Structure formats: C-alpha cells, structure tokens
Amino acid sequence: MSVPPNRGRSWTAQDDDDLRRRIDARQTASVIAKAIGRTQDAIRGRAAVLGLTLPSPTRPWRIWVPHRPRDET
C-alpha cells in the first residue's frame, strides 16, 4: 500500500472547501480520498469535524441524514 501524498499535512480552508464541494457532488469517501491524496479515514474524520455527512455507497437512495449541529463546548 502506498502512502498518500498529503499524509500528515494539516487541513487548510481550501482543502475544507474542496471537501465540501466533493461531498455536495455526492462523491464517496474512496473517490474523494484518491482525488485529494488522503486516506478514507482522514476524509471521514474531517467530514465529521466539519459536521458533514458523506454519501453512503451502500445506500445511494439516502441523500442526506439530518444531524444536529455539534455542541460547541
């Protein structure tokens, strides 16, 4: 397994915007990971931090699952 080129690099505002656009375009975590050079776990983790919901590859009919905003404590 090769190491992703952006492994260990901090997320920038531009990276976050790119992630948001890709999720809005209904790309899966694996497609996003390959496109931006990060692991699928990194994609899932950052999406969770940003409060975003990734599309489900096993349930494509589920467009969005409503989530409550994370408490800012």
PyMOL Python script that loads the backbone (N, CA, C, O; Angstrom):
from pymol import cmd

cmd.read_pdbstr("""\
ATOM      1  N   MET A   1       0.849  -1.178   0.000  1.00  0.00           N
ATOM      2  CA  MET A   1       0.000   0.000   0.000  1.00  0.00           C
ATOM      3  C   MET A   1       0.890   1.234   0.000  1.00  0.00           C
ATOM      4  O   MET A   1       1.820   1.333   0.801  1.00  0.00           O
ATOM      5  N   SER A   2       0.613   2.153  -0.876  1.00  0.00           N
ATOM      6  CA  SER A   2       1.421   3.367  -0.943  1.00  0.00           C
ATOM      7  C   SER A   2       0.901   4.411   0.039  1.00  0.00           C
ATOM      8  O   SER A   2      -0.266   4.388   0.431  1.00  0.00           O
ATOM      9  N   VAL A   3       1.763   5.302   0.417  1.00  0.00           N
ATOM     10  CA  VAL A   3       1.423   6.364   1.363  1.00  0.00           C
ATOM     11  C   VAL A   3       0.797   7.524   0.594  1.00  0.00           C
ATOM     12  O   VAL A   3       1.359   7.969  -0.407  1.00  0.00           O
ATOM     13  N   PRO A   4      -0.370   8.029   1.048  1.00  0.00           N
ATOM     14  CA  PRO A   4      -0.989   9.173   0.373  1.00  0.00           C
ATOM     15  C   PRO A   4      -0.067  10.386   0.414  1.00  0.00           C
ATOM     16  O   PRO A   4       0.610  10.607   1.418  1.00  0.00           O
ATOM     17  N   PRO A   5      -0.028  11.172  -0.654  1.00  0.00           N
ATOM     18  CA  PRO A   5       0.907  12.304  -0.710  1.00  0.00           C
ATOM     19  C   PRO A   5       0.644  13.386   0.340  1.00  0.00           C
ATOM     20  O   PRO A   5       1.563  14.119   0.704  1.00  0.00           O
ATOM     21  N   ASN A   6      -0.573  13.499   0.824  1.00  0.00           N
ATOM     22  CA  ASN A   6      -0.884  14.542   1.805  1.00  0.00           C
ATOM     23  C   ASN A   6      -0.964  14.007   3.232  1.00  0.00           C
ATOM     24  O   ASN A   6      -1.506  14.668   4.118  1.00  0.00           O
ATOM     25  N   ARG A   7      -0.436  12.834   3.446  1.00  0.00           N
ATOM     26  CA  ARG A   7      -0.485  12.225   4.773  1.00  0.00           C
ATOM     27  C   ARG A   7       0.250  13.109   5.791  1.00  0.00           C
ATOM     28  O   ARG A   7       1.397  13.501   5.580  1.00  0.00           O
ATOM     29  N   GLY A   8      -0.433  13.409   6.890  1.00  0.00           N
ATOM     30  CA  GLY A   8       0.179  14.194   7.945  1.00  0.00           C
ATOM     31  C   GLY A   8       0.117  15.699   7.747  1.00  0.00           C
ATOM     32  O   GLY A   8       0.458  16.455   8.657  1.00  0.00           O
ATOM     33  N   ARG A   9      -0.309  16.142   6.585  1.00  0.00           N
ATOM     34  CA  ARG A   9      -0.401  17.575   6.312  1.00  0.00           C
ATOM     35  C   ARG A   9      -1.692  18.122   6.904  1.00  0.00           C
ATOM     36  O   ARG A   9      -2.737  17.477   6.817  1.00  0.00           O
ATOM     37  N   SER A  10      -1.627  19.289   7.499  1.00  0.00           N
ATOM     38  CA  SER A  10      -2.813  19.915   8.091  1.00  0.00           C
ATOM     39  C   SER A  10      -3.820  20.299   7.017  1.00  0.00           C
ATOM     40  O   SER A  10      -3.458  20.586   5.876  1.00  0.00           O
ATOM     41  N   TRP A  11      -5.094  20.298   7.406  1.00  0.00           N
ATOM     42  CA  TRP A  11      -6.158  20.713   6.503  1.00  0.00           C
ATOM     43  C   TRP A  11      -6.197  22.234   6.447  1.00  0.00           C
ATOM     44  O   TRP A  11      -6.120  22.904   7.477  1.00  0.00           O
ATOM     45  N   THR A  12      -6.316  22.768   5.251  1.00  0.00           N
ATOM     46  CA  THR A  12      -6.431  24.214   5.063  1.00  0.00           C
ATOM     47  C   THR A  12      -7.890  24.557   4.760  1.00  0.00           C
ATOM     48  O   THR A  12      -8.713  23.670   4.534  1.00  0.00           O
ATOM     49  N   ALA A  13      -8.193  25.836   4.758  1.00  0.00           N
ATOM     50  CA  ALA A  13      -9.550  26.281   4.404  1.00  0.00           C
ATOM     51  C   ALA A  13      -9.888  25.864   2.974  1.00  0.00           C
ATOM     52  O   ALA A  13     -11.030  25.511   2.680  1.00  0.00           O
ATOM     53  N   GLN A  14      -8.905  25.903   2.097  1.00  0.00           N
ATOM     54  CA  GLN A  14      -9.118  25.495   0.704  1.00  0.00           C
ATOM     55  C   GLN A  14      -9.411  23.990   0.634  1.00  0.00           C
ATOM     56  O   GLN A  14     -10.269  23.562  -0.137  1.00  0.00           O
ATOM     57  N   ASP A  15      -8.701  23.191   1.436  1.00  0.00           N
ATOM     58  CA  ASP A  15      -8.964  21.747   1.493  1.00  0.00           C
ATOM     59  C   ASP A  15     -10.389  21.486   1.979  1.00  0.00           C
ATOM     60  O   ASP A  15     -11.090  20.628   1.441  1.00  0.00           O
ATOM     61  N   ASP A  16     -10.810  22.233   3.002  1.00  0.00           N
ATOM     62  CA  ASP A  16     -12.161  22.077   3.532  1.00  0.00           C
ATOM     63  C   ASP A  16     -13.206  22.432   2.481  1.00  0.00           C
ATOM     64  O   ASP A  16     -14.213  21.734   2.352  1.00  0.00           O
ATOM     65  N   ASP A  17     -12.983  23.501   1.733  1.00  0.00           N
ATOM     66  CA  ASP A  17     -13.911  23.895   0.672  1.00  0.00           C
ATOM     67  C   ASP A  17     -13.990  22.823  -0.411  1.00  0.00           C
ATOM     68  O   ASP A  17     -15.071  22.511  -0.910  1.00  0.00           O
ATOM     69  N   ASP A  18     -12.833  22.260  -0.772  1.00  0.00           N
ATOM     70  CA  ASP A  18     -12.790  21.195  -1.767  1.00  0.00           C
ATOM     71  C   ASP A  18     -13.569  19.978  -1.269  1.00  0.00           C
ATOM     72  O   ASP A  18     -14.322  19.368  -2.027  1.00  0.00           O
ATOM     73  N   LEU A  19     -13.389  19.631  -0.011  1.00  0.00           N
ATOM     74  CA  LEU A  19     -14.113  18.508   0.568  1.00  0.00           C
ATOM     75  C   LEU A  19     -15.616  18.760   0.535  1.00  0.00           C
ATOM     76  O   LEU A  19     -16.383  17.870   0.171  1.00  0.00           O
ATOM     77  N   ARG A  20     -16.042  19.957   0.910  1.00  0.00           N
ATOM     78  CA  ARG A  20     -17.469  20.298   0.875  1.00  0.00           C
ATOM     79  C   ARG A  20     -18.049  20.176  -0.539  1.00  0.00           C
ATOM     80  O   ARG A  20     -19.135  19.628  -0.728  1.00  0.00           O
ATOM     81  N   ARG A  21     -17.314  20.690  -1.525  1.00  0.00           N
ATOM     82  CA  ARG A  21     -17.789  20.608  -2.916  1.00  0.00           C
ATOM     83  C   ARG A  21     -17.916  19.159  -3.371  1.00  0.00           C
ATOM     84  O   ARG A  21     -18.886  18.801  -4.039  1.00  0.00           O
ATOM     85  N   ARG A  22     -16.955  18.335  -3.018  1.00  0.00           N
ATOM     86  CA  ARG A  22     -16.990  16.936  -3.431  1.00  0.00           C
ATOM     87  C   ARG A  22     -18.122  16.174  -2.751  1.00  0.00           C
ATOM     88  O   ARG A  22     -18.758  15.320  -3.369  1.00  0.00           O
ATOM     89  N   ILE A  23     -18.373  16.480  -1.483  1.00  0.00           N
ATOM     90  CA  ILE A  23     -19.483  15.833  -0.787  1.00  0.00           C
ATOM     91  C   ILE A  23     -20.814  16.295  -1.389  1.00  0.00           C
ATOM     92  O   ILE A  23     -21.727  15.488  -1.564  1.00  0.00           O
ATOM     93  N   ASP A  24     -20.926  17.589  -1.706  1.00  0.00           N
ATOM     94  CA  ASP A  24     -22.144  18.096  -2.361  1.00  0.00           C
ATOM     95  C   ASP A  24     -22.361  17.438  -3.718  1.00  0.00           C
ATOM     96  O   ASP A  24     -23.501  17.282  -4.157  1.00  0.00           O
ATOM     97  N   ALA A  25     -21.275  17.051  -4.384  1.00  0.00           N
ATOM     98  CA  ALA A  25     -21.360  16.376  -5.681  1.00  0.00           C
ATOM     99  C   ALA A  25     -21.618  14.877  -5.518  1.00  0.00           C
ATOM    100  O   ALA A  25     -21.624  14.132  -6.498  1.00  0.00           O
ATOM    101  N   ARG A  26     -21.835  14.434  -4.252  1.00  0.00           N
ATOM    102  CA  ARG A  26     -22.170  13.046  -3.923  1.00  0.00           C
ATOM    103  C   ARG A  26     -21.040  12.058  -4.214  1.00  0.00           C
ATOM    104  O   ARG A  26     -21.307  10.900  -4.533  1.00  0.00           O
ATOM    105  N   GLN A  27     -19.792  12.494  -4.109  1.00  0.00           N
ATOM    106  CA  GLN A  27     -18.662  11.580  -4.270  1.00  0.00           C
ATOM    107  C   GLN A  27     -18.482  10.783  -2.976  1.00  0.00           C
ATOM    108  O   GLN A  27     -18.695  11.306  -1.882  1.00  0.00           O
ATOM    109  N   THR A  28     -18.093   9.530  -3.107  1.00  0.00           N
ATOM    110  CA  THR A  28     -17.880   8.686  -1.932  1.00  0.00           C
ATOM    111  C   THR A  28     -16.526   8.984  -1.302  1.00  0.00           C
ATOM    112  O   THR A  28     -15.682   9.645  -1.906  1.00  0.00           O
ATOM    113  N   ALA A  29     -16.328   8.493  -0.090  1.00  0.00           N
ATOM    114  CA  ALA A  29     -15.068   8.718   0.621  1.00  0.00           C
ATOM    115  C   ALA A  29     -13.882   8.171  -0.159  1.00  0.00           C
ATOM    116  O   ALA A  29     -12.821   8.795  -0.180  1.00  0.00           O
ATOM    117  N   SER A  30     -14.040   7.021  -0.798  1.00  0.00           N
ATOM    118  CA  SER A  30     -12.922   6.443  -1.544  1.00  0.00           C
ATOM    119  C   SER A  30     -12.548   7.293  -2.757  1.00  0.00           C
ATOM    120  O   SER A  30     -11.364   7.460  -3.051  1.00  0.00           O
ATOM    121  N   VAL A  31     -13.533   7.826  -3.455  1.00  0.00           N
ATOM    122  CA  VAL A  31     -13.272   8.673  -4.621  1.00  0.00           C
ATOM    123  C   VAL A  31     -12.594   9.967  -4.178  1.00  0.00           C
ATOM    124  O   VAL A  31     -11.635  10.414  -4.808  1.00  0.00           O
ATOM    125  N   ILE A  32     -13.085  10.562  -3.108  1.00  0.00           N
ATOM    126  CA  ILE A  32     -12.501  11.798  -2.599  1.00  0.00           C
ATOM    127  C   ILE A  32     -11.069  11.559  -2.139  1.00  0.00           C
ATOM    128  O   ILE A  32     -10.177  12.356  -2.431  1.00  0.00           O
ATOM    129  N   ALA A  33     -10.850  10.465  -1.422  1.00  0.00           N
ATOM    130  CA  ALA A  33      -9.520  10.156  -0.906  1.00  0.00           C
ATOM    131  C   ALA A  33      -8.494  10.035  -2.030  1.00  0.00           C
ATOM    132  O   ALA A  33      -7.391  10.574  -1.932  1.00  0.00           O
ATOM    133  N   LYS A  34      -8.855   9.335  -3.082  1.00  0.00           N
ATOM    134  CA  LYS A  34      -7.935   9.186  -4.218  1.00  0.00           C
ATOM    135  C   LYS A  34      -7.674  10.522  -4.909  1.00  0.00           C
ATOM    136  O   LYS A  34      -6.551  10.806  -5.326  1.00  0.00           O
ATOM    137  N   ALA A  35      -8.721  11.340  -5.024  1.00  0.00           N
ATOM    138  CA  ALA A  35      -8.599  12.609  -5.745  1.00  0.00           C
ATOM    139  C   ALA A  35      -7.727  13.622  -5.004  1.00  0.00           C
ATOM    140  O   ALA A  35      -6.982  14.372  -5.636  1.00  0.00           O
ATOM    141  N   ILE A  36      -7.811  13.653  -3.675  1.00  0.00           N
ATOM    142  CA  ILE A  36      -7.059  14.679  -2.949  1.00  0.00           C
ATOM    143  C   ILE A  36      -5.857  14.134  -2.181  1.00  0.00           C
ATOM    144  O   ILE A  36      -5.187  14.877  -1.463  1.00  0.00           O
ATOM    145  N   GLY A  37      -5.587  12.849  -2.329  1.00  0.00           N
ATOM    146  CA  GLY A  37      -4.364  12.284  -1.763  1.00  0.00           C
ATOM    147  C   GLY A  37      -4.375  12.125  -0.256  1.00  0.00           C
ATOM    148  O   GLY A  37      -3.378  12.400   0.411  1.00  0.00           O
ATOM    149  N   ARG A  38      -5.495  11.685   0.278  1.00  0.00           N
ATOM    150  CA  ARG A  38      -5.607  11.406   1.715  1.00  0.00           C
ATOM    151  C   ARG A  38      -6.267  10.042   1.888  1.00  0.00           C
ATOM    152  O   ARG A  38      -6.767   9.457   0.928  1.00  0.00           O
ATOM    153  N   THR A  39      -6.262   9.545   3.115  1.00  0.00           N
ATOM    154  CA  THR A  39      -6.893   8.257   3.370  1.00  0.00           C
ATOM    155  C   THR A  39      -8.400   8.436   3.534  1.00  0.00           C
ATOM    156  O   THR A  39      -8.885   9.539   3.784  1.00  0.00           O
ATOM    157  N   GLN A  40      -9.127   7.332   3.387  1.00  0.00           N
ATOM    158  CA  GLN A  40     -10.566   7.381   3.594  1.00  0.00           C
ATOM    159  C   GLN A  40     -10.888   7.758   5.038  1.00  0.00           C
ATOM    160  O   GLN A  40     -11.847   8.486   5.293  1.00  0.00           O
ATOM    161  N   ASP A  41     -10.093   7.268   5.975  1.00  0.00           N
ATOM    162  CA  ASP A  41     -10.313   7.631   7.378  1.00  0.00           C
ATOM    163  C   ASP A  41     -10.122   9.126   7.592  1.00  0.00           C
ATOM    164  O   ASP A  41     -10.851   9.735   8.375  1.00  0.00           O
ATOM    165  N   ALA A  42      -9.156   9.723   6.909  1.00  0.00           N
ATOM    166  CA  ALA A  42      -8.941  11.164   7.019  1.00  0.00           C
ATOM    167  C   ALA A  42     -10.145  11.928   6.471  1.00  0.00           C
ATOM    168  O   ALA A  42     -10.554  12.941   7.039  1.00  0.00           O
ATOM    169  N   ILE A  43     -10.703  11.444   5.377  1.00  0.00           N
ATOM    170  CA  ILE A  43     -11.876  12.077   4.771  1.00  0.00           C
ATOM    171  C   ILE A  43     -13.062  11.986   5.723  1.00  0.00           C
ATOM    172  O   ILE A  43     -13.758  12.974   5.960  1.00  0.00           O
ATOM    173  N   ARG A  44     -13.286  10.793   6.265  1.00  0.00           N
ATOM    174  CA  ARG A  44     -14.409  10.609   7.193  1.00  0.00           C
ATOM    175  C   ARG A  44     -14.230  11.459   8.450  1.00  0.00           C
ATOM    176  O   ARG A  44     -15.180  12.074   8.935  1.00  0.00           O
ATOM    177  N   GLY A  45     -13.022  11.487   8.964  1.00  0.00           N
ATOM    178  CA  GLY A  45     -12.748  12.252  10.173  1.00  0.00           C
ATOM    179  C   GLY A  45     -12.949  13.740   9.972  1.00  0.00           C
ATOM    180  O   GLY A  45     -13.565  14.406  10.804  1.00  0.00           O
ATOM    181  N   ARG A  46     -12.432  14.264   8.868  1.00  0.00           N
ATOM    182  CA  ARG A  46     -12.575  15.702   8.617  1.00  0.00           C
ATOM    183  C   ARG A  46     -14.032  16.062   8.349  1.00  0.00           C
ATOM    184  O   ARG A  46     -14.509  17.107   8.790  1.00  0.00           O
ATOM    185  N   ALA A  47     -14.736  15.198   7.629  1.00  0.00           N
ATOM    186  CA  ALA A  47     -16.161  15.443   7.388  1.00  0.00           C
ATOM    187  C   ALA A  47     -16.913  15.509   8.721  1.00  0.00           C
ATOM    188  O   ALA A  47     -17.798  16.347   8.890  1.00  0.00           O
ATOM    189  N   ALA A  48     -16.570  14.641   9.655  1.00  0.00           N
ATOM    190  CA  ALA A  48     -17.215  14.648  10.970  1.00  0.00           C
ATOM    191  C   ALA A  48     -16.898  15.929  11.725  1.00  0.00           C
ATOM    192  O   ALA A  48     -17.780  16.512  12.357  1.00  0.00           O
ATOM    193  N   VAL A  49     -15.645  16.372  11.664  1.00  0.00           N
ATOM    194  CA  VAL A  49     -15.254  17.615  12.337  1.00  0.00           C
ATOM    195  C   VAL A  49     -16.032  18.796  11.767  1.00  0.00           C
ATOM    196  O   VAL A  49     -16.424  19.699  12.506  1.00  0.00           O
ATOM    197  N   LEU A  50     -16.253  18.791  10.464  1.00  0.00           N
ATOM    198  CA  LEU A  50     -16.966  19.890   9.801  1.00  0.00           C
ATOM    199  C   LEU A  50     -18.483  19.723   9.874  1.00  0.00           C
ATOM    200  O   LEU A  50     -19.224  20.597   9.426  1.00  0.00           O
ATOM    201  N   GLY A  51     -18.947  18.607  10.436  1.00  0.00           N
ATOM    202  CA  GLY A  51     -20.382  18.374  10.540  1.00  0.00           C
ATOM    203  C   GLY A  51     -21.029  17.990   9.225  1.00  0.00           C
ATOM    204  O   GLY A  51     -22.217  18.242   9.024  1.00  0.00           O
ATOM    205  N   LEU A  52     -20.263  17.380   8.322  1.00  0.00           N
ATOM    206  CA  LEU A  52     -20.765  16.984   7.012  1.00  0.00           C
ATOM    207  C   LEU A  52     -21.104  15.501   7.003  1.00  0.00           C
ATOM    208  O   LEU A  52     -20.504  14.718   7.740  1.00  0.00           O
ATOM    209  N   THR A  53     -22.060  15.116   6.174  1.00  0.00           N
ATOM    210  CA  THR A  53     -22.451  13.724   6.038  1.00  0.00           C
ATOM    211  C   THR A  53     -22.025  13.220   4.665  1.00  0.00           C
ATOM    212  O   THR A  53     -22.425  13.764   3.636  1.00  0.00           O
ATOM    213  N   LEU A  54     -21.216  12.181   4.669  1.00  0.00           N
ATOM    214  CA  LEU A  54     -20.777  11.588   3.411  1.00  0.00           C
ATOM    215  C   LEU A  54     -21.887  10.727   2.822  1.00  0.00           C
ATOM    216  O   LEU A  54     -22.649  10.114   3.570  1.00  0.00           O
ATOM    217  N   PRO A  55     -21.992  10.670   1.496  1.00  0.00           N
ATOM    218  CA  PRO A  55     -22.987   9.792   0.887  1.00  0.00           C
ATOM    219  C   PRO A  55     -22.628   8.339   1.160  1.00  0.00           C
ATOM    220  O   PRO A  55     -21.451   7.981   1.217  1.00  0.00           O
ATOM    221  N   SER A  56     -23.635   7.519   1.325  1.00  0.00           N
ATOM    222  CA  SER A  56     -23.421   6.110   1.610  1.00  0.00           C
ATOM    223  C   SER A  56     -23.272   5.323   0.311  1.00  0.00           C
ATOM    224  O   SER A  56     -24.160   5.373  -0.540  1.00  0.00           O
ATOM    225  N   PRO A  57     -22.167   4.598   0.143  1.00  0.00           N
ATOM    226  CA  PRO A  57     -22.025   3.787  -1.069  1.00  0.00           C
ATOM    227  C   PRO A  57     -22.954   2.576  -1.063  1.00  0.00           C
ATOM    228  O   PRO A  57     -23.249   2.024  -2.123  1.00  0.00           O
ATOM    229  N   THR A  58     -23.417   2.157   0.108  1.00  0.00           N
ATOM    230  CA  THR A  58     -24.301   1.003   0.179  1.00  0.00           C
ATOM    231  C   THR A  58     -25.771   1.383   0.180  1.00  0.00           C
ATOM    232  O   THR A  58     -26.633   0.531  -0.041  1.00  0.00           O
ATOM    233  N   ARG A  59     -26.070   2.669   0.429  1.00  0.00           N
ATOM    234  CA  ARG A  59     -27.453   3.147   0.420  1.00  0.00           C
ATOM    235  C   ARG A  59     -27.537   4.442  -0.390  1.00  0.00           C
ATOM    236  O   ARG A  59     -27.707   5.520   0.181  1.00  0.00           O
ATOM    237  N   PRO A  60     -27.421   4.342  -1.710  1.00  0.00           N
ATOM    238  CA  PRO A  60     -27.396   5.558  -2.524  1.00  0.00           C
ATOM    239  C   PRO A  60     -28.705   6.340  -2.515  1.00  0.00           C
ATOM    240  O   PRO A  60     -28.717   7.517  -2.876  1.00  0.00           O
ATOM    241  N   TRP A  61     -29.794   5.716  -2.114  1.00  0.00           N
ATOM    242  CA  TRP A  61     -31.066   6.426  -2.087  1.00  0.00           C
ATOM    243  C   TRP A  61     -31.160   7.389  -0.904  1.00  0.00           C
ATOM    244  O   TRP A  61     -32.020   8.270  -0.896  1.00  0.00           O
ATOM    245  N   ARG A  62     -30.287   7.233   0.092  1.00  0.00           N
ATOM    246  CA  ARG A  62     -30.282   8.138   1.233  1.00  0.00           C
ATOM    247  C   ARG A  62     -29.479   9.376   0.863  1.00  0.00           C
ATOM    248  O   ARG A  62     -28.249   9.358   0.914  1.00  0.00           O
ATOM    249  N   ILE A  63     -30.152  10.424   0.498  1.00  0.00           N
ATOM    250  CA  ILE A  63     -29.444  11.626   0.069  1.00  0.00           C
ATOM    251  C   ILE A  63     -28.791  12.313   1.247  1.00  0.00           C
ATOM    252  O   ILE A  63     -27.587  12.565   1.205  1.00  0.00           O
ATOM    253  N   TRP A  64     -29.510  12.618   2.265  1.00  0.00           N
ATOM    254  CA  TRP A  64     -28.938  13.265   3.441  1.00  0.00           C
ATOM    255  C   TRP A  64     -29.626  12.741   4.684  1.00  0.00           C
ATOM    256  O   TRP A  64     -30.833  12.501   4.688  1.00  0.00           O
ATOM    257  N   VAL A  65     -28.867  12.570   5.710  1.00  0.00           N
ATOM    258  CA  VAL A  65     -29.409  12.193   7.008  1.00  0.00           C
ATOM    259  C   VAL A  65     -29.321  13.425   7.890  1.00  0.00           C
ATOM    260  O   VAL A  65     -28.229  13.951   8.102  1.00  0.00           O
ATOM    261  N   PRO A  66     -30.450  13.897   8.411  1.00  0.00           N
ATOM    262  CA  PRO A  66     -30.374  15.099   9.240  1.00  0.00           C
ATOM    263  C   PRO A  66     -29.595  14.839  10.520  1.00  0.00           C
ATOM    264  O   PRO A  66     -29.826  13.846  11.211  1.00  0.00           O
ATOM    265  N   HIS A  67     -28.692  15.719  10.820  1.00  0.00           N
ATOM    266  CA  HIS A  67     -27.891  15.629  12.032  1.00  0.00           C
ATOM    267  C   HIS A  67     -28.007  16.944  12.780  1.00  0.00           C
ATOM    268  O   HIS A  67     -28.113  18.021  12.193  1.00  0.00           O
ATOM    269  N   ARG A  68     -27.982  16.816  14.081  1.00  0.00           N
ATOM    270  CA  ARG A  68     -27.949  18.028  14.902  1.00  0.00           C
ATOM    271  C   ARG A  68     -26.549  18.606  14.839  1.00  0.00           C
ATOM    272  O   ARG A  68     -25.582  17.854  14.721  1.00  0.00           O
ATOM    273  N   PRO A  69     -26.417  19.914  14.914  1.00  0.00           N
ATOM    274  CA  PRO A  69     -25.079  20.525  14.961  1.00  0.00           C
ATOM    275  C   PRO A  69     -24.352  20.082  16.224  1.00  0.00           C
ATOM    276  O   PRO A  69     -24.973  19.852  17.262  1.00  0.00           O
ATOM    277  N   ARG A  70     -23.057  19.968  16.127  1.00  0.00           N
ATOM    278  CA  ARG A  70     -22.258  19.599  17.281  1.00  0.00           C
ATOM    279  C   ARG A  70     -22.261  20.737  18.288  1.00  0.00           C
ATOM    280  O   ARG A  70     -22.229  21.911  17.919  1.00  0.00           O
ATOM    281  N   ASP A  71     -22.301  20.376  19.555  1.00  0.00           N
ATOM    282  CA  ASP A  71     -22.249  21.377  20.602  1.00  0.00           C
ATOM    283  C   ASP A  71     -20.856  21.972  20.662  1.00  0.00           C
ATOM    284  O   ASP A  71     -19.865  21.242  20.694  1.00  0.00           O
ATOM    285  N   GLU A  72     -20.778  23.273  20.677  1.00  0.00           N
ATOM    286  CA  GLU A  72     -19.514  23.991  20.755  1.00  0.00           C
ATOM    287  C   GLU A  72     -19.198  24.238  22.229  1.00  0.00           C
ATOM    288  O   GLU A  72     -19.596  25.264  22.781  1.00  0.00           O
ATOM    289  N   THR A  73     -18.494  23.316  22.864  1.00  0.00           N
ATOM    290  CA  THR A  73     -18.141  23.480  24.269  1.00  0.00           C
ATOM    291  C   THR A  73     -16.667  23.535  24.476  1.00  0.00           C
ATOM    292  O   THR A  73     -16.208  23.672  25.610  1.00  0.00           O
TER     293      THR A  73
END
""", "prot")
cmd.dss("prot")
cmd.show_as("cartoon", "prot")
cmd.util.cbc("prot")
cmd.orient("prot")
